[in-house]
Amino acid sequence: WAVLDAEWLTIIGSGVCLGVILLSMTMVTGVGGTLSLCQASFAAIGAFGTAKLVAATGMPVLLAMILGALVAAAVGALVAIPVVRLPAVYAALATLAFALFFEQTIRPLVWVSGGSVPPDVPRPQIGSIDLTDNRSFITVAAVITGVVSYGVILVRRGTTGRFLDAVRGSEVAAASIGINPARLRLVAFTIAAAIAGFGGGLLASFDQEANYESRFVFFFGLVWVTLVVTAGARSIHAALLSGIM
C-alpha cells in the first residue's frame, strides 16, 4: 500500500477484486462439489447490473453491486435447477454451454451490455472517502474480500457445508439419512453466483467500466477454474492468491 507504484497498484487492485470472483469457485466447487465453468458469466451479470442500476437510478455504487449480485443469484438458481442433478462431467458441460449461450446470445443485447461501448461504472464514495484513488479502493476492496471470505468459511463450517461434505463422501449414504443432495448443491450454486456477481461489480467499479471482452469472456472462466482447482478448491487463500496471479 505504501511502496507500490501506479502499475503495481493496478495489478494488485485487479487481483483483489478478481479474488472475490474466484471465491465463488471455492463455494461452488470446493464446498458444493459442482464444477462450474460459467462463473465468469455470473460476474458479467453483476458488472452489467451494477452499471445499469447506477446509470438508470443514480443509486450508490455499493448498493448497485449488491443488487447486481442478487440478479446473478437469481440467474444462478435457474441454471442450477437442472445442473445440480447431473453427474459431474455433464454438470461441467452444462455450465460451459450456459457460458457460451450467454456470450453469444445474451451479452450482445443492448439492454444487457450497452452494445459495443462498455458502460461506465463509477468508483464508490463512502462518506467523505473518495475511492477514485487506487490505494483507498484497494483498502476497501480488501475489507470486502475479507467479509466475503469469512462468509464462505461460515457456510463451509456450518450445517450446509457439513451436509455437503457428507454428500461428497457418499451421496447414497447421505440420502439415506435424509440429506437432499440436489437442494444443498442448489444452495451452494446460488450463493456462488451471488458472490461472482458481486465480484464482477467490484471489478467493473475498479476498472470504471463493465468491459466484457477484457474481463469476462467464457475462456477466462476456464483459466480461473484451473488456477483455483490447482491451488486448492476448498482453500480461501488459494482463491485470493489465484486472483492476484
Beta strands, then each sheet from edge to edge (+ up, - down):
strand 1: 125-126
strand 2: 129-130
sheet 1: 1+ 2-
end
